[in-house]
Amino acid sequence: LDKKNTTVAFTAVIKEHRNLPANAVVVFDNVYINFGSGYNGATGVFTAPKAGVYVFHLHTLSNLNGMAYVGLYHNEVYQLSSFGRAVNDY
């Protein structure tokens, strides 16, 4: 079984700190895996190439003494968010 032909999965990261404006699409600068070619590294948009159940894991890190808020949307409809605020920490 060739996973590259049957599996849809992507793993991507942002390698350095970024300040993004509100409502910006996060475009990952390093894509490690993109089985099924669902993630578009130019636009930051994932499009499911086939029907199924999809699971997303999201991790964020704020600036020192800062705040981080990232929302996940499905077809421009809010689904969930990740929020973090740190005092004397990241």
Buried (B, 14 or more C-beta within 10 A) or exposed (E): EEEEEEEBBBEBEBEEEEEEEEEEEBBBEEEEEBBBEBBBBEEEEBEEEEEEEEEEEEEBEBEEEBEBEBBEEEEEEEEEEEEBEBEEEE
